[in-house]
Amino acid sequence: MRHNDQHGAARRRFLKQGSALLAAGLAVGFVLPEAHAAAAAESNISGDPHPQRGEFEPNAWVRVLPDDTIKLVVHKHDSGTGTRTALAAVVAEELDVDPFRVEVITPEDPFFPQYIHPLWKVFSTGGSTSVSLEYERLRRAGATARAMLIEAAAQQWGVPASACTTDNGNVVEAASGRRATYGSLAARAAKLPAPKDVALKPPGEFKYVGKLRKKRDAAQKTTGSFGYSIDVSLPGMLVAVIARAPMIDGRVRSVDTKAALAIPGVRDVLRIPARPDILGGNQAGVAVLADDYWAAHRGQAALQIEWDDSPFESFDSSTLAARQAAWLNDPAARVVPTVQNGDAKTAQAAKAAGGKMIEASYTMPYKAANPLEPVNVTAWARNGGIEYWGGLQVPSSALEAAEVIGSIPENRVTLHELVSGGSFGARESKYWLFEVTWLAIKTGKPVKLMNSREDEMRALYYHAATHHRARAVVDSKGQLASLELRAVSPASPEQWEPGYLDRADRMDYSTTEAINKWEFAYSAPHRDIGWVRHETGVPTGWYRAVSYIPNVFAVESIMDEAAHAARRDPLEFRIAHMSERPRHVAVLREAAKRAGWGQALPAGTALGISTNEAYSSYIAVIARVKRKGDTVVVEKLTCVTDCGIAVSPGGVEEQLYGGLMWGLGHATSDRIDIRNGRVQQSNFDTYRVMRMSDMPDIDIHLVQGDVSKPGGVGELAGPSVAPAIANAVFSLTGKRLRETPFNLQMRA
């Protein structure tokens, strides 16, 4: 892939930490291209009118134009999570301008090295990292622009820069009261050298960061006028739907297209070859191309396809947990240690000395992401290049698709990034980019590829099914003496962690979240925690909170079981084993206080607790459950979070609420079943998702334990919900729930 060749440095030349004159406007960034206008003209295959406006590809975080237009560039994908709101506010805070009076745009060229993900080394959005990792440099971008504008005004007025300040898009001289808009100073400021060091505001002076309660574009989304990628329309565009193999790794033996081609509006039927040679590549399929979606959809239903046999014909997910458990005893199974100290085996053997050992296994099934807006993307291959329109969460995957399918170089790939209606990992997969690229090149026309809900749910790349085995020993004093945990799951797609199989420790960090040495909360004299890789051949992909979900379920369940075996309060038992984690303890204490932990509860009611750290943030969830006839219902979820400074508190609370809803789904309904190699679920009638009527009372409270920086929250809340509910059910009924989704029918 092209993004690894020094990120195109040999092809592009850059000026670092500088500024550029852009149509008599000021553009400030940290990596700005030299001779940019010529390069832009050479690579402009979209016919976009930006060059006439003098705004084309500035590769800058801040743009100030002479007409007082201020644009903030947000290079991260927004799937409805408020990323644009939060990142724009960070820049606007230091620039001293109301973030809601400026225009937020995506970069015309998203492939500048400045936009590479600093951890993953690809162009990508995900992992609840957008705000936390961009916070510092975006603040500096805004502060740099503000300093240059102040210096421009000072020179214009013949006063020292220290005599000037700013006020919402204006530079003000305090003594005389003179004011100049940023736009009127843009041309002068653009000629100045950028300062190497700029002072940042102390958090106590923030006007916007930490105070936002609303989200950009909310009004348009409410009225339905907001444009998503599913709304893209281009001249001569064909709409494509794909009948994919109903069985994993199936191949097309034959296809009768007559009935499909007879449907008005259907223009063509094409076989799409599978790309099993590419990690995450597409399965075989048959595409129907039509003038509109409904014609294509009807054409898809009319296809008569015979599929070749698949090696997965005998695969049955109902037996997977047993196979995963058996794998733990196979000599070929290799344990990748994540947290180790002491000798857990010796501690287990010594349990007879007044201690107790608890053994348990925890299982979770495959799950589908199911964003509200199904995956869709539009591509147009022309003039030796290709353009994409859509929710392009991972631009590097578009580069890979263009190169692999069409040998199209990076400088001929153009992206039109649009806000998507949810992602949750679905838009981090890349099979659909391979499919639409092949169709666009084959037809020479703009092609919009659309998934129906059924297409989406059966397109594979699910959240992996997992099995955990845990053994805990508590001593005669009620302390955790040892903990052994084995997390059995497939590895993450290697394109996201290239080379991890070649590392000495063979560590896959995407499968060991929450059980690694940085995030695992509990201390004990003996700990033996590790991941055991088990591959089935079923394609798996990204999902909101990834391996935190099963790992937290196992850890928080066994800790609860150990607490009860030790005859100790589950809250105090956890805190007693959290050495040097004051922020983590604080969220537990606050959640307990708000939920009424330790207080008398109404008859037939109980509480359960769970906690985890993720993305440098801490969370505690307490579930209150109630017996209602023969069923246990979740009455309330109390959620306390410390995510450092909450850039947009309203957005943070929305993300936490959504995460709690997802966690309820994990606990009560989420399940994909595969029988004889075929996915059984097809829509929301067979794969139930949480509805408004399912939601219990929710109490969310933010604790800002470190206002110097933000942590991540997008994937924080979901993992602790299922164990909190399971622990509450045990407290109420004495029954342990160790497999999701839970059966909450409690008939005697």
C-alpha positions in Angstrom: 0.0 0.0 0.0 1.3 3.4 -0.9 0.8 5.0 2.5 3.8 3.1 3.9 6.4 4.5 1.5 7.3 7.4 3.8 3.6 8.5 3.2 4.5 9.8 -0.2 7.3 12.0 0.9 9.4 11.2 -2.2 6.5 12.5 -4.3 5.6 15.5 -2.3 7.7 18.2 -0.7 6.6 19.8 2.5 7.3 22.9 4.5 7.1 22.0 8.2 5.5 24.3 10.8 5.0 27.0 8.4 2.2 29.1 6.8 1.2 29.7 3.3 -0.5 32.4 1.3 -3.8 31.1 0.0 -5.7 33.4 -2.2 -4.8 36.3 0.0 -5.9 34.2 3.0 -4.2 32.7 5.9 -3.8 28.9 6.2 -2.0 27.5 9.2 -1.0 24.0 9.8 2.0 21.9 10.7 2.7 20.3 7.3 2.0 22.4 4.3 2.9 21.5 0.7 5.3 23.4 -1.4 4.2 24.5 -4.8 0.7 23.3 -3.8 -1.3 25.0 -6.5 0.5 23.3 -9.3 0.3 19.9 -7.7 -3.4 20.4 -7.0 -4.1 21.4 -10.6 -2.2 18.3 -11.8 -4.1 15.9 -9.6 -7.6 17.5 -9.8 -9.7 14.8 -11.5 -13.0 15.8 -9.8 -13.6 19.1 -11.6 -14.2 20.6 -8.2 -14.5 24.4 -8.3 -12.1 24.9 -5.3 -9.3 26.4 -7.5 -11.5 29.2 -8.6 -12.3 30.0 -4.9 -8.6 29.8 -4.0 -9.4 27.2 -1.3 -8.3 24.0 -3.0 -6.2 21.6 -0.8 -4.7 23.9 1.7 -3.8 21.1 4.0 -4.2 23.3 7.0 -6.2 23.1 10.2 -7.2 26.8 10.1 -8.3 28.9 7.1 -9.0 32.6 7.4 -10.2 34.2 4.2 -10.5 38.0 3.4 -14.3 37.9 3.5 -14.1 36.9 7.2 -14.9 33.3 6.4 -13.3 31.0 8.8 -13.0 27.3 8.0 -11.7 24.6 10.3 -10.5 21.4 8.8 -11.5 18.2 10.5 -9.6 15.2 9.1 -11.4 12.5 11.1 -14.5 10.7 10.0 -17.7 11.5 11.9 -20.2 8.7 12.1 -22.7 10.7 14.1 -20.6 10.7 17.2 -19.9 14.4 17.3 -16.2 14.2 16.2 -16.6 17.3 14.0 -18.1 19.2 16.9 -15.4 18.3 19.4 -12.3 18.7 17.1 -13.6 22.0 15.7 -14.1 23.3 19.3 -10.5 22.4 20.2 -9.2 24.6 17.3 -11.7 27.3 17.9 -10.9 27.6 21.6 -7.3 28.6 20.9 -8.2 30.7 17.8 -10.7 32.5 20.0 -13.7 32.2 17.8 -17.2 30.7 18.4 -16.9 27.1 17.0 -20.5 27.3 15.8 -19.9 30.4 13.6 -17.2 28.8 11.6 -17.5 26.3 8.7 -16.2 22.8 9.4 -14.9 21.0 6.3 -13.0 17.8 5.5 -9.6 18.0 3.8 -9.7 17.9 0.0 -6.7 15.6 0.1 -6.8 13.4 3.2 -3.5 11.6 2.4 -1.1 14.2 3.8 1.3 12.7 6.4 -0.2 15.1 8.9 -3.3 13.0 8.9 -1.7 9.6 9.5 -3.0 7.9 12.6 0.0 8.2 15.1 -0.6 4.7 16.6 -1.7 2.6 13.6 0.3 4.3 10.9 -2.6 4.3 8.5 -5.1 7.0 7.5 -8.0 6.0 9.8 -10.5 7.0 12.4 -11.4 4.7 15.2 -10.6 3.3 18.6 -12.0 6.3 20.5 -8.7 8.1 19.7 -9.8 11.1 17.6 -10.2 13.7 20.3 -7.6 12.4 22.7 -4.8 12.0 20.2 -5.5 15.2 18.3 -6.2 17.5 21.3 -2.7 18.9 21.8 -1.7 19.6 18.2 -5.1 21.1 17.2 -4.9 23.4 20.1 -1.4 24.5 18.9 -2.8 25.0 15.4 -5.5 27.4 16.7 -3.0 29.2 19.0 -0.5 29.6 16.1 -3.1 31.2 13.9 -4.2 33.5 16.6 -0.6 34.6 17.4 0.0 35.4 13.7 -3.2 37.4 13.4 -2.3 39.4 16.5 1.2 40.1 15.1 -0.3 41.2 11.8 -2.6 43.7 13.6 0.2 44.9 15.8 2.4 45.7 12.7 -0.6 47.4 11.0 -1.2 49.6 14.0 2.5 50.1 14.9 2.0 48.7 18.5 3.6 45.8 20.2 1.8 42.4 20.0 1.5 42.4 23.7 -0.9 45.4 23.5 -3.4 43.3 21.5 -5.8 40.6 22.4 -8.6 38.8 20.6 -12.4 38.6 20.8 -14.4 36.1 18.8 -12.8 36.6 15.4 -11.4 40.1 16.0 -8.0 41.4 17.1 -8.4 44.2 19.6 -6.0 46.9 20.8 -6.8 47.3 24.5 -5.7 50.9 24.9 -7.5 52.5 21.9 -10.3 50.0 21.4 -9.3 49.5 17.8 -10.6 46.3 16.2 -9.8 44.4 13.1 -11.5 41.3 11.9 -9.4 38.2 11.2 -10.4 38.4 7.5 -9.0 41.9 7.2 -5.7 40.7 8.6 -5.4 37.4 6.7 -3.2 38.6 3.8 -0.7 40.3 6.1 -0.7 37.4 8.5 0.0 34.9 5.8 3.3 36.6 5.0 4.6 36.2 8.6 6.8 33.4 9.8 4.9 31.0 12.1 6.1 31.2 15.7 7.9 28.1 17.0 6.3 28.2 20.4 2.9 29.5 21.3 1.2 29.8 24.7 -1.9 27.7 25.2 -4.8 28.8 27.3 -5.0 27.3 30.8 -8.2 25.2 31.2 -9.7 27.7 33.6 -10.0 30.3 30.7 -11.8 28.0 28.3 -14.9 29.4 26.7 -16.0 26.4 24.7 -14.0 23.3 25.6 -15.7 21.5 28.4 -18.9 23.6 28.0 -20.5 22.4 24.8 -24.0 21.0 25.1 -25.1 20.9 21.5 -23.8 19.2 18.4 -23.2 20.5 14.9 -25.8 19.8 12.2 -28.3 18.6 14.8 -31.1 20.7 13.3 -30.6 19.4 9.8 -30.5 15.8 11.0 -33.7 16.4 12.9 -35.5 17.7 9.8 -34.0 15.2 7.5 -32.2 17.7 5.3 -28.7 16.6 6.3 -26.9 14.8 3.5 -25.4 11.3 4.1 -23.5 9.2 1.7 -26.7 7.2 0.9 -28.0 10.5 -0.6 -25.2 10.9 -3.1 -26.5 11.3 -6.7 -24.3 11.8 -9.8 -25.1 12.2 -13.5 -25.4 8.8 -15.2 -25.0 7.0 -11.9 -25.8 3.3 -11.6 -27.0 1.8 -8.3 -25.6 -1.6 -7.5 -26.7 -4.3 -5.1 -24.8 -7.5 -4.7 -26.0 -11.1 -4.1 -23.1 -12.5 -2.0 -22.4 -16.1 -1.3 -24.9 -17.4 1.3 -22.2 -19.6 2.6 -18.7 -18.5 3.8 -16.2 -18.8 0.9 -18.8 -19.8 -1.6 -18.3 -19.4 -5.4 -20.7 -18.8 -8.2 -21.2 -22.0 -10.3 -23.8 -20.5 -12.6 -26.2 -17.6 -12.8 -29.4 -17.1 -14.8 -29.8 -13.4 -15.4 -32.8 -13.3 -17.7 -35.5 -12.5 -15.1 -33.3 -9.8 -13.5 -32.5 -8.1 -16.8 -36.2 -8.1 -17.7 -37.0 -5.8 -14.7 -37.4 -2.1 -15.9 -34.4 0.0 -14.9 -32.0 -3.0 -14.6 -29.0 -2.3 -16.8 -26.5 -5.1 -16.2 -25.6 -8.1 -14.1 -21.9 -8.7 -13.4 -20.1 -11.5 -11.5 -17.7 -10.0 -9.0 -14.6 -12.2 -8.4 -13.6 -13.0 -4.8 -10.4 -11.7 -3.4 -9.4 -14.2 -0.7 -5.8 -13.3 -1.3 -6.4 -9.9 0.5 -7.0 -9.7 4.2 -10.6 -8.4 4.5 -11.1 -8.8 0.7 -14.6 -9.4 -0.7 -16.4 -12.7 -1.1 -17.6 -13.8 -4.5 -20.9 -12.2 -5.6 -23.2 -11.2 -8.4 -24.0 -7.5 -8.8 -27.1 -6.0 -10.3 -26.8 -2.5 -11.7 -29.8 -0.4 -12.2 -31.1 3.2 -12.5 -32.3 3.2 -8.9 -32.1 1.1 -5.8 -35.5 -0.5 -5.9 -34.9 -1.8 -9.5 -31.6 -3.2 -8.4 -33.1 -4.7 -5.3 -35.8 -6.4 -7.3 -33.2 -7.6 -9.8 -31.2 -9.1 -7.0 -34.2 -11.1 -5.8 -34.9 -12.4 -9.4 -31.4 -13.8 -9.9 -31.1 -17.6 -10.1 -27.7 -18.5 -8.8 -26.1 -21.9 -8.2 -23.3 -21.8 -5.7 -20.4 -24.2 -5.5 -19.8 -26.1 -2.3 -18.0 -24.4 0.5 -15.4 -25.8 2.9 -17.6 -24.2 5.6 -20.7 -26.3 4.9 -20.2 -28.1 8.2 -19.5 -25.1 10.3 -21.9 -24.7 13.3 -21.4 -21.8 15.7 -23.4 -23.6 18.4 -20.4 -26.0 19.0 -17.8 -23.3 18.8 -17.5 -22.6 22.6 -16.9 -26.3 23.2 -14.1 -26.3 20.6 -12.6 -23.2 22.0 -12.6 -24.8 25.5 -11.0 -27.9 24.1 -8.4 -25.8 22.4 -7.1 -24.7 25.8 -5.9 -28.3 26.4 -4.4 -28.8 22.9 -0.6 -28.9 22.9 -0.6 -26.7 19.8 -2.4 -23.9 21.6 0.0 -21.1 22.5 -0.6 -18.7 25.4 0.4 -15.1 24.7 1.0 -13.7 28.3 -0.4 -10.3 28.9 -0.1 -9.9 32.7 2.1 -12.2 34.8 3.6 -12.2 38.2 4.1 -14.8 40.9 3.1 -18.4 40.4 -0.7 -18.9 39.9 -0.4 -22.7 39.6 1.3 -23.0 42.9 -1.3 -20.7 44.5 -4.1 -22.9 43.1 -2.4 -26.0 44.5 -2.2 -24.4 47.9 -5.8 -23.4 48.1 -6.5 -26.0 50.7 -4.8 -23.9 53.4 -8.0 -22.1 54.3 -8.6 -20.6 50.8 -11.1 -21.2 48.0 -10.8 -21.6 44.3 -13.5 -20.5 41.9 -13.5 -21.8 38.3 -15.8 -20.5 35.6 -16.1 -20.1 31.9 -17.7 -17.2 30.0 -18.9 -17.2 26.4 -20.0 -14.7 23.9 -21.4 -15.3 20.4 -20.8 -13.6 17.0 -22.4 -10.1 16.8 -23.2 -7.8 13.9 -22.6 -4.0 14.0 -25.8 -3.0 12.2 -25.4 0.8 11.8 -28.6 2.6 11.1 -27.4 3.7 7.7 -26.2 0.4 6.0 -22.8 0.5 4.4 -22.9 2.3 1.0 -20.3 4.1 -1.1 -20.1 5.7 -4.6 -17.1 5.4 -6.9 -16.3 6.8 -10.3 -13.3 5.7 -12.3 -12.3 8.1 -15.0 -9.3 9.9 -16.5 -6.9 7.3 -15.0 -8.1 7.9 -11.5 -10.9 7.1 -9.2 -13.1 9.1 -6.8 -15.0 7.9 -3.8 -18.0 9.5 -2.0 -19.1 8.1 1.3 -18.5 7.4 5.0 -14.8 6.7 4.4 -13.7 5.9 7.9 -10.4 4.4 6.7 -9.0 6.3 3.7 -6.1 3.8 3.6 -8.5 1.1 2.6 -9.7 3.2 -0.3 -6.0 3.5 -1.4 -5.6 -0.2 -1.1 -8.7 -1.0 -3.1 -7.7 1.5 -5.9 -4.2 0.0 -6.1 -5.1 -3.7 -5.8 -8.1 -3.6 -8.1 -7.1 -1.0 -10.6 -3.4 -0.3 -10.2 -4.4 3.3 -9.5 -1.7 5.3 -7.7 -2.3 7.4 -4.6 -2.1 10.7 -6.4 -5.0 9.7 -8.6 -7.4 8.8 -5.8 -9.8 11.5 -4.6 -12.1 11.1 -1.5 -15.2 13.0 -0.8 -15.7 12.3 2.9 -19.2 12.4 4.3 -20.7 12.0 7.7 -22.2 8.5 8.0 -25.2 7.3 9.9 -23.3 5.2 12.4 -20.3 2.9 12.0 -19.4 0.9 15.1 -16.7 -0.9 13.1 -18.8 -1.7 10.0 -17.1 1.1 8.0 -13.7 -0.1 9.0 -14.1 -3.2 6.9 -13.1 -2.9 3.3 -14.8 -5.6 1.3 -17.3 -3.0 0.0 -14.5 -0.8 -1.2 -13.1 -3.6 -3.2 -16.5 -4.4 -4.7 -17.4 -0.8 -5.7 -13.9 -0.2 -7.1 -14.2 -3.3 -9.4 -17.7 -2.2 -10.5 -16.6 1.4 -11.2 -13.6 0.3 -13.3 -15.7 -2.3 -15.1 -18.5 0.0 -16.1 -16.7 3.3 -16.4 -19.7 5.0 -14.8 -20.4 6.3 -11.3 -21.6 3.4 -9.3 -23.3 3.6 -5.9 -23.1 0.3 -4.0 -25.8 -0.1 -1.4 -26.5 -2.8 1.2 -29.9 -3.6 2.4 -30.2 -4.6 6.0 -30.2 -8.2 4.9 -27.1 -7.6 2.8 -25.5 -5.9 5.7 -26.3 -8.6 8.3 -25.0 -11.4 6.1 -21.9 -9.7 4.8 -19.7 -11.4 7.4 -16.9 -9.6 9.3 -18.7 -10.0 12.6 -17.5 -9.4 16.1 -15.6 -12.5 17.0 -17.2 -15.3 19.2 -15.1 -15.8 22.3 -14.5 -18.1 25.3 -12.8 -17.3 28.5 -11.7 -19.6 31.3 -11.0 -18.1 34.7 -9.6 -19.5 38.0 -9.4 -17.3 41.1 -8.1 -18.2 44.5 -9.1 -16.2 47.6 -7.2 -16.8 50.8 -8.5 -17.2 54.4 -8.4 -13.4 54.9 -10.7 -12.8 51.9 -8.0 -11.4 49.7 -7.4 -12.4 46.0 -4.4 -14.7 46.2 -4.2 -15.6 42.5 -6.0 -15.1 39.2 -5.6 -17.1 36.0 -7.4 -16.1 32.9 -7.3 -17.4 29.3 -9.0 -15.4 26.6 -9.7 -17.6 23.5 -10.4 -15.7 20.3 -9.2 -15.3 16.7 -6.6 -12.6 16.0 -7.6 -9.3 14.7 -7.2 -8.7 10.9 -3.5 -8.4 10.5 -3.8 -5.3 8.2 -4.5 -3.3 11.3 -1.5 -4.7 13.2 0.9 -5.7 10.5 3.7 -8.0 11.6 2.3 -8.8 15.1 2.7 -12.5 14.3 6.4 -11.8 13.8 6.9 -10.2 17.1 8.7 -12.1 19.8 5.7 -12.0 22.1 3.2 -12.5 19.2 1.0 -10.0 20.9 -2.2 -8.8 19.2 -3.2 -5.7 21.1 -6.7 -5.6 19.6 -7.6 -8.9 21.2 -6.1 -8.1 24.6 -7.8 -4.9 25.5 -8.6 -4.6 29.3 -6.4 -7.6 30.1 -3.1 -5.9 29.2 -0.6 -4.6 31.7 -1.7 -1.0 31.2 -5.4 -1.4 31.7 -5.9 -4.5 33.9 -7.1 -3.0 37.2 -6.6 -5.7 39.8 -3.4 -6.6 41.8 -2.8 -10.0 43.3 0.4 -11.9 44.5 -0.1 -14.3 41.6 -1.5 -13.4 38.2 -1.4 -15.4 35.0 -3.4 -13.7 32.3 -3.1 -14.4 28.6 -4.6 -14.7 25.1 -4.9 -17.9 23.2 -5.4 -17.5 19.5 -8.0 -19.8 17.9 -8.9 -19.4 14.3 -12.0 -20.8 12.7 -11.7 -19.3 9.2 -14.9 -17.2 9.7 -14.1 -13.6 8.7 -14.3 -11.3 11.6 -14.0 -7.5 11.7 -14.2 -4.5 13.9 -17.0 -3.8 16.3 -17.7 -1.1 18.9 -15.3 -1.7 21.8 -13.8 -4.8 20.2 -12.2 -7.2 22.7 -13.1 -5.0 25.7 -16.5 -6.5 25.5 -15.7 -10.2 26.2 -12.6 -9.5 28.3 -14.4 -7.1 30.7 -17.3 -9.6 30.9 -14.9 -12.3 32.0 -12.8 -10.2 34.4 -15.7 -8.4 36.1 -17.7 -11.7 36.4 -14.8 -13.6 38.0 -14.0 -10.8 40.4 -17.6 -10.7 41.5 -17.6 -14.5 42.0 -14.4 -14.2 44.0 -15.8 -11.5 46.1 -18.8 -13.6 47.0 -16.6 -16.6 47.7 -14.6 -14.4 50.1 -17.8 -13.2 51.7 -16.9 -9.6 50.9 -18.8 -6.7 49.5 -18.1 -6.7 45.7 -17.4 -3.0 45.6 -15.0 -3.0 48.5 -13.4 -6.2 47.2 -12.6 -4.5 43.9 -11.2 -1.4 45.5 -9.1 -3.4 47.9 -7.2 -4.8 44.9 -6.8 -1.5 43.0 -3.4 -0.3 44.0 -2.4 3.1 42.9 -5.5 3.7 40.8 -7.1 6.7 42.6 -9.1 7.9 39.5 -10.5 4.4 39.0 -11.5 4.1 42.7 -13.1 7.5 42.5 -15.6 6.5 39.8 -16.5 3.4 41.7 -17.1 5.3 44.9 -19.2 7.9 43.0 -21.3 5.3 41.2 -21.9 3.5 44.4 -23.1 6.6 46.1 -25.4 7.6 43.2 -26.9 4.1 42.9 -27.5 3.7 46.6 -25.0 0.9 47.1 -25.2 -0.5 50.6 -28.5 1.0 51.3 -31.8 -0.9 51.9 -33.5 -1.8 48.6 -37.1 -2.6 47.9 -38.0 -6.3 48.0 -37.2 -8.1 44.8 -34.5 -5.6 43.8 -30.7 -6.0 43.6 -27.6 -4.1 42.4 -24.6 -5.4 40.5 -21.4 -3.6 39.7 -18.8 -3.6 37.0 -15.9 -1.3 36.0 -13.2 -1.0 33.4 -10.5 1.3 32.0 -10.3 2.0 28.3 -8.7 4.7 26.2 -7.3 6.4 29.3 -10.8 6.8 30.7 -12.4 5.1 33.7 -16.0 4.0 34.1 -18.2 2.3 36.6 -21.6 0.9 35.8 -24.1 -0.3 38.4 -27.2 -2.2 37.3 -30.4 -2.3 39.3 -32.6 -5.3 38.4 -36.0 -6.3 39.6 -38.0 -9.5 39.6 -41.2 -9.0 37.6 -43.2 -12.2 37.6 -40.9 -14.9 36.2 -38.7 -12.4 34.5 -35.8 -10.2 35.7 -35.9 -6.7 34.2 -33.2 -4.0 34.2 -34.7 -1.0 36.0 -31.8 1.4 36.0 -28.1 1.8 35.0 -25.9 4.2 36.9 -22.8 5.3 34.9 -20.0 7.4 36.3 -17.1 8.2 34.0 -13.8 10.0 34.3 -12.6 10.8 30.8 -10.3 13.7 31.8 -11.6 16.9 30.3 -14.8 16.4 28.4 -14.3 18.6 25.4 -18.0 18.4 24.6 -19.9 17.2 27.7 -23.2 16.9 25.8 -21.5 14.7 23.2 -19.7 12.6 25.8 -23.0 11.9 27.6 -24.6 10.9 24.2 -21.8 8.5 23.6 -22.1 7.0 27.0 -25.8 6.6 26.7 -25.4 4.9 23.3 -22.7 2.6 24.8 -25.0 1.6 27.6 -27.7 0.8 25.1 -25.2 -1.4 23.2 -24.2 -3.1 26.4 -27.9 -3.9 27.0 -27.9 -5.5 23.6 -24.8 -7.6 24.4 -26.5 -8.8 27.6 -30.0 -9.5 26.3 -30.2 -10.0 22.5 -27.1 -9.7 20.3 -26.3 -13.0 18.6 -25.4 -14.2 15.1 -25.8 -17.9 14.5 -24.1 -19.8 11.7 -25.6 -23.2 10.8 -24.0 -25.4 8.1 -21.9 -22.4 7.1 -25.0 -20.1 6.6 -25.8 -17.1 8.7 -29.3 -17.5 10.2 -30.2 -13.9 11.0 -31.3 -11.6 8.3 -33.0 -8.5 9.7 -34.2 -6.9 12.9 -37.0 -9.5 13.2 -34.4 -12.2 13.8 -31.6 -10.1 15.2 -33.2 -8.0 17.9 -31.7 -4.6 18.7 -32.5 -2.3 21.6 -35.6 -0.2 21.2 -36.6 2.9 23.1 -39.0 0.9 25.1 -36.2 -1.4 26.3 -34.2 1.4 27.9 -34.2 1.6 31.7 -33.7 4.7 33.7 -30.2 6.0 33.0 -28.1 8.2 35.3 -24.9 9.4 33.7 -22.4 11.5 35.7 -19.0 12.9 34.5 -16.0 13.2 36.8 -13.2 15.2 35.2 -10.2 13.8 37.1 -7.5 15.3 34.9 -8.5 18.5 33.0 -5.2 18.7 31.2 -6.2 16.2 28.5 -9.2 14.1 27.3 -9.6 10.4 27.2 -11.7 8.4 24.8 -15.4 7.7 25.4 -17.0 6.3 22.2 -16.4 2.7 23.1 -16.1 3.1 26.9 -19.6 2.4 28.2 -20.7 -0.9 26.5 -18.3 -3.5 28.0 -19.3 -3.1 31.7 -23.1 -3.4 31.2 -23.4 -7.1 30.7 -21.3 -8.1 33.7 -23.1 -5.5 35.9 -26.4 -7.0 34.9 -25.1 -10.6 35.5 -23.8 -9.7 38.9 -27.1 -8.0 39.9 -29.0 -11.1 38.7 -26.8 -13.3 40.9 -27.4 -11.0 43.9 -31.1 -11.2 43.3 -31.5 -14.9 42.4 -28.3 -16.7 43.3 -28.0 -17.7 39.6 -24.8 -17.0 37.7 -25.1 -15.9 34.1 -21.9 -16.8 32.1 -23.1 -16.8 28.5 -24.6 -14.0 26.5 -27.3 -13.2 25.5 -28.7 -13.9 29.0 -31.9 -15.8 29.6 -33.7 -13.6 32.1 -36.6 -15.9 32.6 -36.2 -17.2 36.1 -38.9 -19.9 36.5 -38.3 -22.1 39.5 
